Amino acid sequence: MISRPALTLVDVKRIASACEQEAAAHQWAVSIAIVDDGGHLLWFQRLDGAAPVSAHIAPAKAKTAALGRRESRIYEELINGGRVSFLSAPEIDGLLEGGVPVMAEGHCIGAVGVSGVKSSEDAQIAKAGIAALGA
């Protein structure tokens, strides 16, 4: 049997708080989603002023990063590079930058997805949240 780390509610709240602080520091109105390693929603918040569609995009980006064990940006780059058949991959539909996996001890234990500003800024917010874990 394999033992591995897992996100706790304390971890999730720490990530969410750091994401919110990063967004607030830049006055970015975004939605923030945190999922476990299977892409199941653990936390969601939509900051004041965030576009309604961001409430759908952020969880999709997080799920994509968790299931793929890599940043959602990778899939966007593959598709933009001409591998459009990847659009038919099952269970992942957040194929835009802004989903970042949470890694601990070599294991993907979840992911953060952010939507509402430029994709690179979404990723910046997600990475700031993950950095708060100190892992």
KAWOZI-V657600 format. One record per pair of residues at least 24 apart in sequence whose C-alpha atoms are under 8 Angstrom apart, sorted by the first residue. I is the first residue (numbers start at 1). GAP is how many residues later the second one is. D is the distance in whole Angstrom. If there is no record, write none. Layout:
BEGIN
i=I gap=GAP d=D
i=I gap=GAP d=D
END
This chain:
BEGIN
i=4 gap=101 d=8
i=4 gap=103 d=7
i=5 gap=99 d=7
i=5 gap=100 d=7
i=5 gap=102 d=8
i=5 gap=104 d=7
i=6 gap=103 d=6
i=7 gap=29 d=7
i=7 gap=102 d=6
i=7 gap=103 d=7
i=11 gap=122 d=7
i=12 gap=30 d=7
i=12 gap=31 d=7
i=14 gap=115 d=7
i=14 gap=118 d=7
i=14 gap=119 d=7
i=15 gap=113 d=8
i=15 gap=114 d=4
i=15 gap=115 d=6
i=15 gap=116 d=8
i=15 gap=117 d=6
i=15 gap=118 d=7
i=16 gap=27 d=8
i=16 gap=113 d=6
i=17 gap=112 d=7
i=18 gap=110 d=6
i=18 gap=111 d=5
i=18 gap=112 d=8
i=18 gap=114 d=6
i=19 gap=106 d=5
i=19 gap=107 d=6
i=19 gap=108 d=8
i=19 gap=109 d=6
i=19 gap=110 d=4
i=20 gap=105 d=8
i=22 gap=103 d=6
i=22 gap=106 d=7
i=22 gap=107 d=8
i=23 gap=102 d=6
i=28 gap=88 d=7
i=28 gap=89 d=7
i=29 gap=87 d=6
i=29 gap=88 d=7
i=30 gap=24 d=7
i=30 gap=84 d=7
i=30 gap=85 d=5
i=30 gap=86 d=4
i=30 gap=87 d=7
i=30 gap=92 d=8
i=31 gap=24 d=6
i=31 gap=27 d=6
i=31 gap=83 d=6
i=31 gap=84 d=5
i=31 gap=85 d=6
i=32 gap=26 d=6
i=32 gap=27 d=8
i=32 gap=80 d=7
i=32 gap=81 d=6
i=32 gap=82 d=5
i=32 gap=83 d=7
i=32 gap=94 d=8
i=33 gap=25 d=6
i=33 gap=26 d=5
i=33 gap=29 d=6
i=33 gap=79 d=6
i=33 gap=80 d=5
i=33 gap=81 d=6
i=34 gap=25 d=7
i=34 gap=28 d=6
i=34 gap=76 d=7
i=34 gap=77 d=6
i=34 gap=78 d=5
i=34 gap=79 d=6
i=35 gap=24 d=8
i=35 gap=27 d=6
i=35 gap=28 d=7
i=35 gap=31 d=7
i=35 gap=75 d=5
i=35 gap=76 d=5
i=35 gap=77 d=7
i=36 gap=30 d=7
i=36 gap=73 d=6
i=36 gap=74 d=4
i=36 gap=75 d=7
i=37 gap=29 d=5
i=37 gap=30 d=7
i=37 gap=71 d=6
i=37 gap=72 d=5
i=37 gap=73 d=4
i=37 gap=74 d=7
i=38 gap=25 d=7
i=38 gap=28 d=6
i=38 gap=29 d=6
i=38 gap=72 d=7
i=39 gap=24 d=4
i=39 gap=25 d=7
i=39 gap=27 d=6
i=39 gap=28 d=6
i=39 gap=71 d=7
i=39 gap=72 d=8
i=50 gap=66 d=6
i=51 gap=65 d=7
i=54 gap=60 d=8
i=54 gap=61 d=5
i=54 gap=62 d=6
i=55 gap=60 d=8
i=57 gap=37 d=6
i=57 gap=57 d=8
i=57 gap=58 d=6
i=58 gap=36 d=8
i=58 gap=40 d=8
i=58 gap=41 d=8
i=58 gap=55 d=5
i=58 gap=56 d=5
i=58 gap=57 d=5
i=59 gap=35 d=8
i=59 gap=54 d=6
i=59 gap=55 d=8
i=60 gap=32 d=7
i=60 gap=33 d=6
i=60 gap=34 d=4
i=60 gap=53 d=7
i=61 gap=32 d=7
i=61 gap=33 d=4
i=61 gap=34 d=7
i=61 gap=35 d=7
i=61 gap=36 d=8
i=61 gap=37 d=6
i=61 gap=38 d=4
i=61 gap=39 d=8
i=61 gap=51 d=8
i=61 gap=52 d=5
i=61 gap=53 d=7
i=62 gap=32 d=7
i=62 gap=36 d=8
i=62 gap=37 d=5
i=62 gap=38 d=7
i=62 gap=39 d=8
i=62 gap=49 d=5
i=62 gap=50 d=5
i=62 gap=51 d=4
i=62 gap=52 d=8
i=63 gap=29 d=7
i=63 gap=31 d=7
i=63 gap=36 d=8
i=63 gap=48 d=7
i=63 gap=50 d=8
i=64 gap=27 d=8
i=64 gap=28 d=5
i=64 gap=29 d=7
i=64 gap=30 d=6
i=64 gap=31 d=7
i=64 gap=35 d=7
i=65 gap=34 d=5
i=65 gap=35 d=6
i=65 gap=36 d=5
i=65 gap=46 d=6
i=65 gap=47 d=8
i=65 gap=48 d=8
i=66 gap=34 d=8
i=66 gap=35 d=6
i=66 gap=36 d=8
i=66 gap=42 d=7
i=66 gap=43 d=8
i=66 gap=44 d=5
i=66 gap=45 d=5
i=67 gap=25 d=8
i=69 gap=32 d=6
i=69 gap=39 d=6
i=70 gap=30 d=7
i=70 gap=31 d=6
i=71 gap=26 d=7
i=71 gap=27 d=8
i=71 gap=28 d=6
i=71 gap=29 d=5
i=71 gap=30 d=6
i=72 gap=24 d=6
i=72 gap=25 d=5
i=72 gap=26 d=6
i=72 gap=27 d=5
i=72 gap=28 d=7
i=73 gap=24 d=4
i=73 gap=25 d=7
i=73 gap=26 d=7
i=97 gap=25 d=7
i=97 gap=26 d=6
i=98 gap=24 d=5
i=98 gap=25 d=4
i=98 gap=26 d=8
i=98 gap=28 d=7
i=99 gap=24 d=6
i=99 gap=27 d=7
i=100 gap=26 d=6
i=100 gap=27 d=7
i=102 gap=28 d=6
i=103 gap=32 d=8
i=104 gap=31 d=6
END
